[in-house]
Every structure is written in structure tokens, then in C-alpha cells.
Amino acid sequence: MTEDSVKAEALSWAALEALAPAAAERVEGPTNAQASLRLFGHSEADVQVTLFRDHHAWCPYCQKVWLWLELRRVPYRIRKVTMRCYGSKEPWFTALVPSGMLPALELNGRLITESDRILEALERAFGPVGAGMTDRRVRRLRELERLLFRAWCVWLCSPGLREDQERRARDQFQRVATQMEEAIASGGGLWLDPDDPMGPIPGTADLVFIPYVERMNASLAYFKGFALREAHGGIDRWLSALEQLETYRGTQSDVHTHAHDLPPQMGGCWSDGSAQQQRMAAAVDHGEGLGALECRWSPSPGEVTPQARALERVLRHRSTLLARSPLGEAFDQPLRAALTTLIAGTSVMPAPGSAAALRYLRDRISVPRDMPLHSARFLRQALESTASLAGVDQPSLLPFEHRFDQDPRPFVSSGT
């Protein structure tokens, strides 16, 4: 990049605000992580359900219940709770649920915990999504999901594996993944659910698999250099079908978020150190992402672009982001420089010494808590390209045993 191609001035906050879209409609609009109420055309008086889920919209068991409610279009309230690896659990929630277990759900005044029990109760109250949890084939598929989960954990979470042990762990995972592909094929080729296999939405069996297969795809790429979607075409087609659904995309995370939030939840995730693994991890960490290996759906040209949505989300939390930056208020110009690159496509020289602070923010964008996957990808790329103009300085490594750097409390008061 030549000096002539770098603009001297970043857009002002007023100019950036003029280019930002209105906030997305949370209550009646598409599935989103920021909502505290979802109505689907009902009145608030009709709401019988309150879902207690994590602030980060990351918990896999919460995602399963969240998706069920969205697909079944049951009106519900959302109360958000901090997962322990991000910060302290709210006292009001531990008074309600002493174990602190998430998700929890209140149905007509009755409190239920454990995601499978929650789905069973919701099915009794509102009817299932496809075949129900107690359907014979769904029960068999739930057992298969646990086999796949265990094979994934052995491969991902066993430290110090020798080359032959890595190979055996991979082979075992792929054997079970092949069984999942066979189940998709026997269900009709699109969904696992046996009812209406070519229908427009997935069923209960699919909802059981979605959270951890999404995390498998991300973690095995980042820590093992393994492209699940290339190795298993049936799973790739299943994920691609999900990604065509706006409802699923509203809950979908990305490789960066999963790769850095999984280790404290899983007790550690271990890299194999291969050249492919290092290339994939570097692409994720530097903001480039993994393209179609993360998501095969691409946004169509529209009124609100992913870049514009990312801008809107940053502007909402601008004051908190500046206050929490390693540079404090001195981060003002570097942040405006990155946002100018994001929204106008022009490079702006950031203030000297700002590279590490720009990368600090790049590393802490959480999907879908903060914004959708493609918005986050464009924002990370803008932050990295702006940081590269300021130098090679890096922030401290992200914590491996916890994510207290992601404590949601400073952002809750400024609105989600």
C-alpha cells in the first residue's frame, strides 16, 4: 500500500453516524441476539415463556432451546445471565437457580432446567418441531449425537497426543461423522428429522445436533487444521441448508468466537501443530476468516450491508469501547480510522502506537452477541488492515482458562 492510497483524515463521528442504518428491529424482526422479547405477531399478554440464556448468546444448550422457540414461533421473554467463564453469575439468577445452570426456562410460572427437559416441556405445551424428543428415531439420533460429541472431545481435548494417537482420534471422529451423513441421507437428504424431510425447516433431531456440530466445524479447523465441510459432504450440505435460514443465522457464531471461547468451557483444546492447522488458525486470528468453511451463505446486495450493520453496532457501544480500550480516549481516532475503512473502503493512517489497541478490539468481537458473522468478518478485517498501518504491535494473548476479558457488565448498561 502506498502513502498516496492512505487518506489523511478519518470520518468524524457525525459523518459515521449519518452513514449508519437504524438498529435492527428486535421484537418482531429476524432472529437476533440482542432481543429481550420476541412476539411473532402476538401481544405481550400472550407470553407464557421466559428463557434464561447467556449474555454472550454462545452457550450451546441455550442455542438449542433458542432455536426451538424461534422455529416454533412461540412468543417469549429473554433474561440474560453471565456464564461463569465470562464473569460473576448474577445473584438474582443463583437465587432462582442455585446451580447456576443454563439454560433455564419459566413456563407459566414453572421453572425448568436442562435443555432436553426444557424441550420436552415445550413440546407438551406447544407441540413439537417435526418429530418429538420421545420419537424412536429421534432418540436414536440423540444417542448418535452423544457418540459424535465424545469422539470430538477425545480428539480436541486430549493434550499431548502423539502422531499415531492424533490419527486414531481423527479416524474415530470421522467414522461417527459418516454415521451422521448416513442418517441425513436416510432422512431424505436435507434434514435429520424424519417428518417432512424436504420441508423448509429442520426438526427436533436437527436442533439436537446443530450447536455442537457448529462448534466441531470451528474448533477442528482452528486446532487441527481439519476442514469438516470438505471431508464430509453430507454434513456440509446440512450446514449449508441451515445457513439459508435467517432464523439459524441469527444464532450462528463464527470460528474466531468458538476457537477462543471453547477452551475454558471444555477444559482445554489442543492444537496438533501441523502446517495446515497453523495456516487456518492464523487466518482466523488475523481477521481474514475461513470463508466458505465457516459459512457458505453470502449476503445479497441490500439496503443494509454487513459493513453498515457492523458500524451501527460499534456506534451503539462507542463510549464503552473507548473507555475499555488499552488507549482509553486516545483510541478515538484509530477507531474512527478503522470504521472509515469499514464503511468507505478507504485506508486511513491511525495514530502512532495504536496497532495493539486496534487488534485488542479485533480479538474481542463476539458472534452473534455483537453482530452477525459477516459483519464481524468485515469489521475484524478493517481493524487488522488499519492496525497494519500503525505497526506490528500485538495485544496480550487471549486467556485460555477463562474469558473474564469478555465480562458483559460494562456493556449491559449501554444497551445490547
C-alpha positions as CSV (number, residue, x, y, z in Angstrom):
1,M,0.0,0.0,0.0
2,T,1.5,3.4,-1.0
3,E,1.3,6.6,1.1
4,D,-0.9,8.1,-1.7
5,S,-3.5,5.4,-1.1
6,V,-3.9,6.3,2.6
7,K,-6.3,9.1,3.5
8,A,-5.2,11.7,5.9
9,E,-8.4,12.1,7.8
10,A,-10.8,9.6,9.4
11,L,-14.5,10.4,9.1
12,S,-16.0,12.2,12.1
13,W,-18.4,10.6,14.5
14,A,-21.2,12.7,13.0
15,A,-20.3,11.6,9.5
16,L,-20.1,7.9,10.6
17,E,-23.5,8.2,12.3
18,A,-25.0,9.6,9.1
19,L,-23.9,6.5,7.2
20,A,-25.1,4.0,9.8
21,P,-28.5,2.3,9.4
22,A,-31.2,2.2,12.1
23,A,-30.9,-0.5,14.6
24,A,-32.5,-3.8,13.5
25,E,-36.0,-4.5,14.8
26,R,-35.5,-6.8,17.7
27,V,-39.0,-7.9,18.8
28,E,-40.7,-8.7,15.5
29,G,-37.7,-8.7,13.2
30,P,-35.3,-11.6,12.3
31,T,-33.8,-13.8,15.0
32,N,-31.2,-11.8,16.9
33,A,-29.0,-12.0,20.0
34,Q,-30.0,-8.5,21.3
35,A,-33.7,-9.1,21.9
36,S,-35.3,-9.2,25.3
37,L,-38.7,-10.0,23.9
38,R,-39.9,-11.9,20.9
39,L,-43.6,-11.9,19.8
40,F,-44.1,-13.3,16.3
41,G,-47.2,-11.2,15.8
42,H,-48.7,-12.0,19.3
43,S,-49.4,-9.5,22.0
44,E,-47.2,-9.3,25.1
45,A,-50.1,-10.6,27.1
46,D,-49.8,-13.9,25.2
47,V,-46.3,-14.6,26.5
48,Q,-46.1,-17.7,28.6
49,V,-42.4,-18.4,28.4
50,T,-39.3,-16.7,29.8
51,L,-35.9,-18.1,28.5
52,F,-32.9,-17.5,30.7
53,R,-29.8,-17.7,28.5
54,D,-26.3,-16.3,28.5
55,H,-25.4,-12.7,27.6
56,H,-22.9,-14.0,25.0
57,A,-25.5,-15.9,23.0
58,W,-22.8,-18.6,23.0
59,C,-24.0,-21.4,25.3
60,P,-24.7,-24.5,23.0
61,Y,-27.6,-25.8,25.2
62,C,-29.1,-22.3,25.2
63,Q,-28.8,-22.2,21.4
64,K,-30.8,-25.4,21.1
65,V,-33.7,-24.0,23.1
66,W,-33.4,-20.6,21.5
67,L,-33.7,-22.1,18.0
68,W,-36.7,-24.3,19.0
69,L,-38.6,-21.2,20.2
70,E,-37.7,-19.3,17.1
71,L,-38.6,-22.1,14.7
72,R,-41.9,-22.9,16.5
73,R,-42.6,-19.1,16.8
74,V,-43.6,-19.3,20.4
75,P,-43.6,-15.7,21.9
76,Y,-41.1,-15.4,24.8
77,R,-39.2,-13.1,27.0
78,I,-35.4,-13.3,27.4
79,R,-33.4,-12.7,30.6
80,K,-29.7,-12.8,30.1
81,V,-27.2,-14.3,32.6
82,T,-23.4,-14.3,32.7
83,M,-21.7,-17.6,32.1
84,R,-19.1,-18.3,34.7
85,C,-16.1,-18.2,32.4
86,Y,-17.0,-14.6,31.4
87,G,-17.6,-13.2,34.9
88,S,-19.7,-13.5,38.0
89,K,-23.1,-15.1,37.9
90,E,-25.9,-12.6,38.8
91,P,-27.1,-13.1,42.4
92,W,-30.8,-12.8,41.3
93,F,-30.3,-15.8,39.0
94,T,-28.5,-18.0,41.5
95,A,-31.3,-17.2,44.0
96,L,-33.7,-18.6,41.3
97,V,-31.4,-21.5,40.1
98,P,-28.9,-22.3,42.9
99,S,-26.8,-24.5,40.5
100,G,-26.5,-21.5,38.1
101,M,-27.3,-24.0,35.2
102,L,-28.1,-22.5,31.8
103,P,-30.5,-22.6,30.1
104,A,-33.4,-22.3,32.4
105,L,-37.0,-21.7,31.3
106,E,-40.1,-20.5,33.1
107,L,-43.3,-21.8,31.5
108,N,-46.5,-20.5,33.1
109,G,-44.7,-19.9,36.4
110,R,-42.9,-23.3,36.4
111,L,-39.1,-23.3,36.3
112,I,-37.4,-25.9,34.3
113,T,-33.6,-26.6,33.8
114,E,-31.6,-28.9,31.5
115,S,-32.1,-28.3,27.8
116,D,-33.7,-31.7,26.9
117,R,-36.2,-31.4,29.8
118,I,-37.0,-27.9,28.6
119,L,-37.7,-29.1,25.0
120,E,-39.9,-31.9,26.3
121,A,-41.9,-29.4,28.4
122,L,-42.2,-27.0,25.4
123,E,-43.4,-29.9,23.2
124,R,-46.1,-30.8,25.6
125,A,-47.3,-27.2,25.8
126,F,-47.0,-26.1,22.1
127,G,-46.4,-29.2,20.0
128,P,-43.1,-30.5,18.6
129,V,-41.0,-29.1,15.8
130,G,-41.1,-32.1,13.4
131,A,-40.9,-35.4,15.4
132,G,-40.7,-35.0,19.1
133,M,-38.0,-35.8,21.6
134,T,-39.5,-39.1,22.5
135,D,-39.9,-40.3,18.9
136,R,-38.0,-43.6,18.5
137,R,-35.8,-42.3,15.6
138,V,-35.1,-39.0,17.3
139,R,-34.0,-41.0,20.4
140,R,-31.6,-43.0,18.3
141,L,-30.3,-39.8,16.7
142,R,-29.8,-38.2,20.1
143,E,-27.6,-41.2,21.0
144,L,-25.6,-40.7,17.8
145,E,-25.1,-37.0,18.7
146,R,-23.6,-38.1,22.0
147,L,-21.2,-40.5,20.2
148,L,-20.1,-37.7,17.9
149,F,-19.7,-35.4,20.8
150,R,-17.5,-37.9,22.7
151,A,-15.3,-38.6,19.6
152,W,-14.9,-34.9,19.1
153,C,-13.9,-34.4,22.7
154,V,-11.3,-37.1,22.6
155,W,-9.6,-35.6,19.6
156,L,-9.9,-32.0,20.6
157,C,-9.4,-32.1,24.3
158,S,-6.7,-34.7,24.8
159,P,-3.3,-32.9,25.4
160,G,0.0,-34.3,24.2
161,L,-1.3,-36.8,21.6
162,R,1.3,-38.5,19.5
163,E,1.0,-38.5,15.7
164,D,-0.5,-42.0,15.7
165,Q,-2.9,-41.1,18.5
166,E,-4.0,-38.0,16.6
167,R,-4.6,-40.1,13.6
168,R,-6.7,-42.7,15.5
169,A,-8.7,-39.9,17.2
170,R,-9.4,-38.3,13.8
171,D,-10.4,-41.6,12.2
172,Q,-12.8,-42.4,15.1
173,F,-14.4,-38.9,14.8
174,Q,-14.8,-39.4,11.0
175,R,-16.4,-42.8,11.4
176,V,-19.1,-41.3,13.6
177,A,-19.4,-38.2,11.3
178,T,-20.0,-40.7,8.5
179,Q,-22.9,-42.2,10.5
180,M,-24.4,-38.7,10.8
181,E,-24.2,-38.3,7.0
182,E,-25.9,-41.7,6.6
183,A,-28.7,-40.5,8.9
184,I,-29.1,-37.3,6.9
185,A,-29.4,-39.4,3.7
186,S,-31.9,-41.8,5.3
187,G,-34.0,-38.8,6.5
188,G,-34.4,-37.6,2.9
189,G,-31.1,-35.8,2.3
190,L,-31.7,-32.4,3.8
191,W,-32.6,-32.8,7.5
192,L,-32.1,-35.5,10.1
193,D,-35.7,-35.1,11.2
194,P,-37.8,-38.0,9.8
195,D,-41.0,-35.9,9.4
196,D,-41.4,-33.9,6.2
197,P,-37.7,-34.5,5.3
198,M,-37.7,-31.9,2.5
199,G,-39.6,-29.4,4.5
200,P,-38.5,-25.8,4.8
201,I,-37.2,-26.0,8.4
202,P,-35.2,-28.6,10.4
203,G,-36.8,-30.6,13.2
204,T,-36.0,-31.6,16.7
205,A,-33.3,-34.1,15.8
206,D,-31.5,-31.4,13.8
207,L,-31.8,-29.0,16.7
208,V,-30.0,-31.5,18.9
209,F,-27.1,-31.7,16.5
210,I,-26.8,-28.0,15.5
211,P,-24.9,-26.5,18.5
212,Y,-22.1,-28.9,18.7
213,V,-21.6,-29.6,15.0
214,E,-21.3,-25.9,14.5
215,R,-18.6,-25.9,17.3
216,M,-16.9,-29.0,15.8
217,N,-16.6,-27.4,12.4
218,A,-15.0,-24.3,14.0
219,S,-12.7,-25.9,16.6
220,L,-11.4,-28.7,14.4
221,A,-10.4,-26.2,11.7
222,Y,-8.6,-23.9,14.2
223,F,-6.9,-26.6,16.4
224,K,-6.5,-29.5,14.0
225,G,-6.4,-27.9,10.5
226,F,-9.3,-30.2,9.6
227,A,-11.9,-29.0,7.1
228,L,-15.1,-30.8,8.3
229,R,-17.1,-29.4,5.4
230,E,-14.7,-30.6,2.8
231,A,-14.2,-34.1,4.3
232,H,-17.9,-34.8,4.9
233,G,-20.1,-33.5,2.0
234,G,-23.3,-34.7,3.7
235,I,-22.6,-32.6,6.8
236,D,-21.6,-29.7,4.5
237,R,-25.0,-29.8,2.7
238,W,-26.8,-30.0,6.0
239,L,-24.9,-26.9,7.3
240,S,-25.5,-25.1,4.0
241,A,-29.2,-25.8,4.2
242,L,-29.2,-24.4,7.8
243,E,-27.4,-21.3,6.6
244,Q,-30.1,-20.5,4.1
245,L,-32.4,-20.0,7.1
246,E,-32.4,-16.5,8.6
247,T,-33.5,-18.0,11.9
248,Y,-30.4,-20.1,12.1
249,R,-28.1,-17.3,11.0
250,G,-29.4,-15.2,13.9
251,T,-27.9,-17.7,16.3
252,Q,-24.8,-18.7,14.3
253,S,-21.3,-18.0,15.7
254,D,-18.0,-17.9,13.8
255,V,-14.7,-19.7,14.1
256,H,-13.0,-16.9,16.0
257,T,-15.6,-16.8,18.7
258,H,-15.8,-20.6,19.1
259,A,-12.0,-21.1,19.0
260,H,-11.4,-18.7,21.8
261,D,-14.5,-19.4,23.9
262,L,-14.4,-23.2,23.8
263,P,-11.1,-23.9,25.7
264,P,-12.3,-22.6,29.1
265,Q,-15.6,-24.4,28.6
266,M,-14.0,-27.7,27.5
267,G,-11.1,-27.7,30.0
268,G,-8.7,-27.0,27.1
269,C,-8.5,-27.6,23.4
270,W,-5.2,-28.7,21.9
271,S,-3.5,-27.9,18.6
272,D,-1.8,-30.5,16.5
273,G,0.8,-28.0,15.3
274,S,0.6,-29.1,11.6
275,A,1.3,-26.6,8.9
276,Q,-2.4,-26.6,7.8
277,Q,-3.5,-26.0,11.4
278,Q,-1.2,-23.0,11.8
279,R,-2.4,-21.5,8.5
280,M,-6.0,-21.8,9.4
281,A,-5.5,-20.5,12.9
282,A,-3.6,-17.5,11.6
283,A,-6.3,-16.7,9.1
284,V,-8.9,-16.7,11.9
285,D,-6.8,-14.8,14.4
286,H,-5.8,-12.1,11.9
287,G,-9.4,-11.4,10.9
288,E,-9.4,-12.9,7.5
289,G,-11.6,-15.8,8.5
290,L,-12.1,-19.1,6.7
291,G,-14.5,-18.1,4.0
292,A,-16.9,-20.9,3.0
293,L,-15.6,-23.3,5.6
294,E,-17.3,-21.0,8.1
295,C,-20.4,-20.2,6.2
296,R,-21.4,-20.9,2.6
297,W,-24.3,-18.3,2.6
298,S,-23.4,-14.9,1.3
299,P,-25.4,-11.7,1.9
300,S,-27.3,-10.4,-1.2
301,P,-26.9,-6.7,-2.1
302,G,-29.4,-4.9,0.0
303,E,-30.3,-1.8,1.9
304,V,-28.3,-2.7,5.0
305,T,-24.9,-4.2,4.2
306,P,-22.9,-6.3,6.7
307,Q,-20.4,-3.4,6.9
308,A,-23.2,-1.0,7.8
309,R,-24.6,-3.3,10.4
310,A,-21.2,-3.6,12.0
311,L,-20.9,0.2,12.0
312,E,-24.3,0.5,13.7
313,R,-23.3,-2.0,16.4
314,V,-20.0,-0.2,17.1
315,L,-21.6,3.2,17.3
316,R,-24.1,1.9,19.9
317,H,-21.3,1.0,22.2
318,R,-18.7,3.6,21.2
319,S,-18.3,5.2,24.7
320,T,-17.8,1.9,26.4
321,L,-15.4,0.7,23.8
322,L,-13.3,3.8,24.2
323,A,-13.4,3.5,28.0
324,R,-12.3,-0.1,27.9
325,S,-9.6,0.3,25.2
326,P,-6.0,0.0,26.3
327,L,-5.5,3.5,24.9
328,G,-8.6,5.0,26.6
329,E,-9.9,8.1,24.9
330,A,-6.8,8.2,22.7
331,F,-8.4,5.2,20.8
332,D,-10.9,7.7,19.3
333,Q,-9.0,8.4,16.1
334,P,-7.8,4.9,15.5
335,L,-11.3,3.6,15.9
336,R,-12.7,6.2,13.5
337,A,-9.9,5.3,11.1
338,A,-10.9,1.6,11.1
339,L,-14.6,2.4,10.8
340,T,-13.8,4.7,7.8
341,T,-12.1,1.7,6.2
342,L,-15.0,-0.5,7.0
343,I,-17.8,1.7,5.6
344,A,-16.0,3.8,2.9
345,G,-13.3,1.3,1.8
346,T,-10.6,3.9,2.1
347,S,-7.5,3.4,4.3
348,V,-6.7,6.0,7.0
349,M,-3.5,6.2,8.9
350,P,-4.2,5.6,12.6
351,A,-2.4,7.4,15.4
352,P,1.1,6.1,16.1
353,G,1.2,3.4,18.8
354,S,-2.4,2.2,18.2
355,A,-1.8,-1.1,16.5
356,A,-2.1,-3.2,19.6
357,A,-5.3,-1.4,20.7
358,L,-6.9,-2.0,17.3
359,R,-6.1,-5.7,17.5
360,Y,-7.3,-5.8,21.1
361,L,-10.8,-4.9,19.8
362,R,-10.4,-7.2,16.8
363,D,-9.9,-10.1,19.2
364,R,-13.0,-9.3,21.3
365,I,-15.8,-9.2,18.8
366,S,-18.2,-11.9,19.7
367,V,-20.6,-13.5,17.3
368,P,-23.6,-13.4,17.4
369,R,-23.6,-11.4,20.7
370,D,-22.3,-8.3,19.0
371,M,-23.2,-8.7,15.3
372,P,-23.8,-11.3,12.6
373,L,-21.0,-13.4,11.3
374,H,-20.3,-11.5,8.1
375,S,-20.5,-8.1,9.8
376,A,-17.9,-9.3,12.3
377,R,-15.7,-10.6,9.5
378,F,-15.6,-7.3,7.7
379,L,-15.0,-5.4,11.0
380,R,-12.1,-7.6,12.0
381,Q,-10.6,-7.2,8.6
382,A,-10.9,-3.4,8.8
383,L,-9.4,-3.3,12.3
384,E,-6.5,-5.5,11.1
385,S,-5.8,-3.6,7.9
386,T,-5.8,-0.3,9.9
387,A,-3.6,-1.8,12.6
388,S,-1.1,-2.9,10.0
389,L,-0.5,0.7,9.0
390,A,0.5,1.5,12.6
391,G,2.9,-1.4,13.1
392,V,3.2,-5.0,14.2
393,D,2.5,-4.5,17.9
394,Q,0.2,-7.2,19.3
395,P,-2.1,-7.2,22.3
396,S,-1.6,-9.7,25.1
397,L,-2.7,-13.2,24.2
398,L,-6.3,-14.1,24.9
399,P,-6.8,-16.0,28.1
400,F,-7.1,-19.8,27.8
401,E,-8.6,-20.8,31.1
402,H,-11.3,-18.1,31.3
403,R,-12.7,-15.2,29.3
404,F,-13.0,-12.6,32.0
405,D,-11.9,-10.0,29.4
406,Q,-15.4,-10.6,28.0
407,D,-17.3,-9.6,31.1
408,P,-20.6,-8.2,29.8
409,R,-21.4,-5.9,32.6
410,P,-19.9,-2.7,31.2
411,F,-21.9,-3.1,28.1
412,V,-25.2,-4.0,29.6
413,S,-25.8,-0.5,30.9
414,S,-25.2,0.9,27.4
415,G,-27.8,-1.4,25.8
416,T,-27.2,-4.6,23.9
